[in-house]
Amino acid sequence: MPPLLGAFRDGAAVPARSPRSEHALLDAGVGRRRGRDRAHPPRVRGRQAQLPQHPRRHQGHAQDGPASIYVNKNVKLDDLQVYGFDYDYTLSHYSDHLQCLIYDLAKKHLVNELKYPESCLQYDYDSSFPVRGLYYDKLKGCLLKLDFFGSIEPDGCFFGRRKLSSTEIKELYGTRHIGRDQARQLVGLMDVFCFSEACLIADIVQHFVDAKLEFDAPYVYEDVNQAIQHVHRSGLVHRKVLSEPQKFLLKNSQVFRFLKTLREKGKKLFLLTNSPFYFVDGGMSYLLEDQHFDGNSWRELFDVVIAQANKPSFYNSDHPFRVYDTEKDTLAFTAVDKFLPNEVYYHGCLKSFLQITKWRGPEVIYFGDHLFSDLRGPSKAGWRTAAVIRELEDEIGIQNGDSYRFQQAKLGIIHDLLGKVHATVVSTEKGQVYRTLLDELNAERRQCRSGMRDLFNSSFGATFLTDTGKESSFAYHIHQYADIYTSKLENFLSYAPESWLHPPHDIKIMPHNAKCQRVCSAPHSSLYPFLVESHGSALHSGFCLWPWDSILSLHSARL
């Protein structure tokens, strides 16, 4: 075996120490060089290198993973005196049955009330299709996944259930970038409730296409959106959930433990939700029925309870608060100038809320799942904001898996080699070698990206990343409106109350996107067949040890 490629020891490749070797350290699979590591790359013995420990940034910090808190802006927990919470998908979480219920009720409304073809009833909710953070183009009828800069992802445009090619996207939009004028016709689908809406829109569009029926895309959106709003506002969803809470609601004793811990520390708590009180009351009573705490009602956990708040208009309107009579289901006519214990309030606005409570913005943190309705207003008002994003658990689990890390390291090597190809002056006799190698590298890159996308979602890929490794538009909005984000509330139990949360100084992308730092032990037979056939794999812990001239000569010999 040539010394430039090193050797295998116990299944792990060991870099050879040659002063003429070109070493490229792949950090997070993006092919970034570190000059001080080039001359003397570290030797690694045994099957797997020991992962470097991430420095603890504060007391009580849990190891980065699905249960971590990820930080966009510095937050000192000791400075927070007031904790506010949304209800749906923040305090309470639901099973997949809820999306099926919303989809089915909205579908029936389209057929029964809006006279859509009865054949539309044949469709069912497909949980494998949508992801959070998509956009619907009301004029063109397309579901889009955008990147951090507002460009359409090459494999992220669907008309109905058919994925459009790059050529079709260019013909339809002229360019992948969405300009300001085009952005006005886009509707963001930013919360979990939008999953059923995105799936129903795509299915209805596909039905009209398959049936060769003429339709106008804006009408489809307006009708589907009306149907979705109807099943919520009419109480159809609420009544069904409360009739079978064990089917739809996911019990979690750790949420109650977190709330109780905050109360014991002397923190103020408030609930601010758009849901009606009877729905919140039924859900909270079910979720906490197995818990034992001092008091007659879950409301005693909170200093203020506000229902039907009409967010996001709550943050910029002048609507007055109304006292809600829980026994008579009526609203009082008296003015609200203070919040009383165990009372329930409807409507209201941020201005009145701050005047009554005297709570200062920086000492208040609000938790929600919808970046626009829940967090954009508080962020602009000076509150600290926390996004609760359940998808983090699954996506971090995938990113920590061997399959993803291998593909990530492989993609980094491909990018590094492509950079060398384009930077190399190829002589005439090597021109064919150059073109063939370039074609093979590009084919490998496409295959690698497709494999990584399918690990998350075969239609739209990861929620936070595009196929090219850039952050998605959804990730951009998290940067904008969430000071911190995590997968669930109880993750805060792993952090000391005096913790000072601040973003890692060395991470330029979303903090939860873990870097590929361990040995990839998966088979490498698909990685550069011409190298494997001749010399075996030299992939080890992100190192690419293949000298450029050797690659060209090996490939030339293979031809």
N, C-alpha and C positions, 0 to 999 in steps of 0.2 A: 504494500500500500504506500503511495507517495507520502512523504513526510508532511507535505503541505496540508493534507486533509486530516491529520491526527490519527487517533486510533480509538477503538471501543474498549472500555473497561467495564465489565459487569453491566453491559447494556447501555452505558452512557458514553457519549462521544467526548474525547479529551482533546482539546486544542493542542496542536503542535507548536513548539516555540521556534518559529523561524523568523529572523529579522526581516525577511523579504515578503512575509505573508501580509495580506490585506485583511484587517479585522474590522467588522462592522457590528457594533453592539446595537441590537434591536431593543429599544426601550418602548414597551407597550405596543410592539408590532408596527412601529412607524419608521423604523430604519434610521433613528437618530444616532449620530456618531458621538463618542466621547473620546477626545484625543488622548487623555491620559491612560485609557484602557487599551489603546491600539498596540503598543509595543509589548505589553506583558499581560495578556488576558489571564484571568484567574483559572487555575486548574480546579477541576471538580472530580472527586473520586466517589465511587459508589454509584448506585442507581439514580439517585436524585439529589440535587443540590439543596442545601439548607436555605430556606427562604429568609431574606433579611427581614428583621422585625421593624414594623413601622413605628416610628417614635410616638410615644403617647403625648398628645398635645394638651391634655388636661387631666386632672384627677378623675377617676371613674370612667375613663374612656374605654368603650368596648372595642374589641378588634373589628377592623373594617369588614363589613359583611352585610347580609340581609337585615340584621338587627341594629345597624349603626345609624347614627344621625349624620347627615352630610351637610356641609356648611358652604354657603355662598357668601355670607357676610358675617362678620364677627358678632357673636351673641354671648353675653355673660349671663348665665342662668340666674346668678345671685341678684342681678338687677331687675329681674322680671317679678313683678308683684301681682299681676293680673293675667289669668289664663282664660281665653275665650275659645269656644268650640262650635263648629258646625255639627249637625247631627248625622245626616246620611253620608256613609262612607268615610266618616271620621270617628264619631263615637260608636256608631253601629256599622256593621258590615254584613253583606248579603251573599247568599249562595248564587250560583249561576242560574238557578230557577227564576230569579227576579228578571233577568234579561229576557228569558223565554216568555215570561208573563207579559212584560211590556210589549214585546214584539207581537205576540198573538192578539192582545187587546187592540193595539193600534192597527194591525192588519184587518181585523174584523170591522173596525170603525171605518176604514177606507172602503170596504166592500158594502157594508150596511148603510152607512150614512152618506158617503161621498160617491157611491155607485161605481166603484172600480170593478173590473171584471171579477166574477167569482173564482176564476182560475187563479187569482192571486192568493187564495186561501191555501194553495198547495205548498207554499213555501214555509220553511221553519227557520228559526234563528240559528245561525252558524257562528259559534263562539270562536272558531279558528280564523275567521275572516278579518274583523276590524281590530285596530289598536287605538289607543288613546292619542289625541293630538292630530287627527286627520282634519282636512278641510274639504268642504263640498263647494264646488263651483256651481252656483245657482244658474248661470247662463249656459254653460256647456255640459252640465250634468255629470261631471267627473268627480270622483273622490281622489284627493291628492295627499301625498305625504311630502312635506317640504323640509329642506335642511335649514341649518342655522341662519343662512343668508337669504332665505326666501326663494330658493330654487327648487323646482320639482325634482324629486329623486328619479333617476332613470327608470327604475322598476317600481315606482310608487304612484302610478296614475292608472285608475280603473274607470272604465265606462261600463256601468252595470257591474257584472262579475268578470269582465274581460280586461286583462292587463294590456295597456297600450304600449307599443314599442317606442323606442326613442325617436324613430322617424315619424310616427303618428303624433307624438307629443309635439314635435317641432312643427308639423303641419297645422296642428290645432292651436298652438300658442305662439308660434313663431320663434320662441326661445324658451329654454327651461326656466329662466328667471321670471318671477311674477312681479310685474311693475306695480306702481301705486294705483293706477286706474283699474288694473285687473284685480288687485287685492280687495277692492270694494265689493266685488261680487262673490267673495269667498266667505263661508261661514265656518267658524272653528268648532270642532267637536272635541271639547276639552275634558269632559268628566266621564265617569264610568257609565252614567245613564245614557250617554251618546252611543254606546256600543250597539244597542238595539236599533237606534235611529239610523246609524250608518249602514247597518246590514239591511234594514228594510228599504232604504233609498236605493241601494245597489240592486236588490232583488226586484223592485218594481221597475226600475229602468231596464234591467235585463229581460223582464217579462214582456215589456212593450217592444223591445228589439226582437226577441224571438217570435213574437206574434205578428211582427211587421205592422205594428200600429203606430200611427203618427202621434207624437206627443211633444210638449214643450217642457224643457227641463225645469224652468222656474216653477211651473205648476206642480210638478212632482214634489219638489222640495216643500213648497207651501202646504200641500196636502198632507204629506208625511209628518211635517212638523206640527201641523194642526192636530193630527191624530195622536201624536206623542203627548202634546200638551193636554189634550182632552183626557187621556187615561190617567194623567196625574191630577189635574184640577178637579175632575169629576169625583175623585176618590175611589175609582175602580181599583187602582193598584193598592192604595192604602188599606182598603177593606179586605182585599184578598190576602195581603201580607199578614194582617192582624188575625184573620181567621185561621191561618196556618203558620204561626210564627216559627215553629220548629222546622218548617220546610224552607223558609226564606231567610231567617235571621241566624247569624252565627254568634253563639254565646262566647264570651271571652272574659273571664274573671279578672284578667290582668288590667283591663281598662278601668274597672272599679277600683282596683288597688292603686292605680296611678292617680285617679281623682282623689281618693281618700288620702294618699300621701301628700298631695298638694294642700289639702285642707289642714292636715296636721302641721304643715310647715307655715301655716298662716297666710297662704295665698288666697286671693280672691278669684272666684270662678264665675263665668257666665256662659250661657248657651244662647247662640244666635243662629236661627235656622229659618229657612223658607217653608218648612213643612208645617202643617196644621198641628195644633197641640194634641188632639186626640191620637194622632198617629205617633207622635213622639212619646206621649205618655204610655201608650200600649207597648211600644217597642222597648222603652227603657224599663218598664215594669217587668217585661219578660226577660230581658237581658240580665237584670239584677235580682231576679226572684230567688236565686240560690245564695245570694250574698246576705250577710248579716251586718247591719250597721245601725248606729243609734239614730232613730228618726222614723217617721211614719211614711215618708215618701222620698223617692229619688231626688225630688226637687230641693231637698235640704242640702244636697251636695253643692248647689249653685247659689250664688248671691243674687243673680238676676237670670230669669228665663224669658227669652223673647222668641215667639213663634210667628210664622207668616211675616217675616221681616222684609220680604220683597227685595232681597239682594239681587243685583248690585245697586239698584236705585236707593237703597237704604243709606249708602255712603255719601250721596250728594243731593238728596231730597230734603224737604222740610216737613215731612209727614209727622203728625203728632203720635205719641204713644197712646194706646188704649188698654185699659185693664180688662182682662178676659175672665169672665165668670165660668169656672170649670164645671159648676153644677148645672147652670142654666144654658150654657153654650151661647152666651151673649156678651156684647162689649159694653162697658160702662161709658157714661157720658161725662164723667168728671175728668178734669185735667190731671195729668201725671207730672208731679214735680219732685217725686222721690220714688225709689224702688224699695218695696217692702218685701221682707222674707216670705218665701213660699207662695208669692203671687206670680201670675203669668201675664205677660204683656204681649200685645200684638202691634205689628207695623212699627212706627217710629223712624228715627233717622240718627245718623252718627252725631250730628251737631247737638241734638237734645241729649243723647246718651252721654256725651262727654260733659255737658253742663250739669247733668244730674249726678253723675258718679264722681266727677272731679279727678278722674284717672288720667294721668299724663300719657301721651303717646308712647314714648320709649319704654315705659314700664309695662306695657300691654303687649301680649303676644296672642295671635289668633291662628287657630288650626282649621284648615279646610282642605277639600280635595279639588275644588274647581278653581283654576288659576285666575280666571276672569271674574266670576261672580263672587268668590270667597276672598281672594287675596289681593287683587289689584287695588280695590278701594282702600283697605287697611294699609297697604304699602304706601300709597300716596298720602294717607293721613298721618303717617309717622309711626304706626304700630309696627311691631316686629311680626313677621309672618312665618308660618310653618306649613308646608304642603305634606299631606298624607297621601302617599302613592303606593298602593298595594303591589303594583307591577314590579316594584323594586325587588321583592323577594324572589320571584321567578327569574327575572333577568340577571340578577347578581349570581344566582345559583347556576345559570347557564354559563355566564362568563367565567365562573370559577371551575367549570368542568374541563376535563382533559380535551374533549372534542373541540371546544371553542378555543382553548389556549393553543392547541396545535395549529388550528386554522389561522389564528391570529399571528403566531410566529411565522407560519408559512407565508402569509400575506406580506408581512414585513420584509422577509427575504426577497420575495418577488419584487416589491417596490424598490428595494435597494439595487437589485440586479437591473431592473428597468432603467433606473437612474444612471447606472454605469453604461448601459447600452446606448442611451441617448447622448451620453457625454463622451463616448469613444469615437475617435476618428478611425473609421474602418477602411482598410485598403481595398482596392478593386477586387483582388482575389478572394477577399473575405466577405464581399457584399452579400452573396447568397447565404452564407452562414449567419450574417447579421440579421437578415430579413426573416429567415426561418426561426432563429432563436427568439426574435421579437414576437413573432406570431405565437410561438409556444408559451412564452411568458405571459402574454396577454390572455391566452386561453386558460392558463392556470389561474390567473388572477380572477377571471370571470367565474370560474368554477369554485374558487375559494370563497369569493363574496357570496355566491349563491348558497353555498353550504352554510356559511355563517348566518345568513338571513333566515334560512329554513329552520335553524335551531330555535329561533324566536317565534317567527310567524311566517308561513310560506307565502303570504300575500304581501305584507308590508314590512316584515322584518322586525327589528327591535323598536321599542318605544322611544328610546333616548338617542339612538344612533341611526345614521343612514348606512346603506351598503358600502359606501366609500369610507366609512369610519368617521365622518363628520357628525357633529351634533345635529339632532333634528330640531325643527322649529319648536316642538314641545319643550325640548331641553332649553332652548333660548328663553322661552317664557318662564321657565322655572328660575333661570338666572335673574330675570327681570323682577319677579314678584314674590319669590320665596327666599327669605333669609336662610332658612334651613329646610331640609326635606328628609323624610324618613318613610318607612313602609307602614308603621303603625304606632299608635300613641305610646304603648307600653315600652317601647324601646328606650324611653327616657328614664325608666327605672334602673337602667344600667349605668346611669351617669350621676355623679355626685352633684348635690344641689349647688355647690360653688363652682361647678365646671365653667370654664371659659372656652366656648366653641369658636374656632376660627378655621378658615379654609387652609388646606395644605399648601405650602408655598411652592411646591414643585409640580403641581398638577395643573395643566392648562385646559383640560377637558373636564367633563362632569366628574366630581370626586369619586363616585361609586364605580367608575369604569376602571377596574383594577388592572394594573400593568402586568404584562406577562413576564414573570421573573423566575419561573421554575423550569426544570427540564421537561421537554415534551417527549413523552415516552411512547407516543403512538407510532404506528408504522409509517415510514416515509416513502413507501414505494411509489406514491403518486407525485412526489416532489422531485421534479427534474429527472425523468427516467434515464437520460443519458449519463447523469452522474451516479445514480444508484447502480446502473448496470456495470459501470466501470470501477467505481470506488466505494459504493455504499454511502450511507448518509453521514453528513457532517453537521447536522443540526443539533445544537446543544445550548440550552439556556439562552437563546436569543443571539448566538454568534453565527455569523456567516463567514466561513473560512475558505471559500473557494476563490482562488486567484483568478482575476479576470482573464488573463491570457490563457490560462489553463482551460477555462470554460469554453472559450472560442475554439481552442485547438481540439478539445474533446468533442465538441459538437461537430466540428469540421470532419473529424475522423469518423464520427457516427454517420454523417451524410455520405 
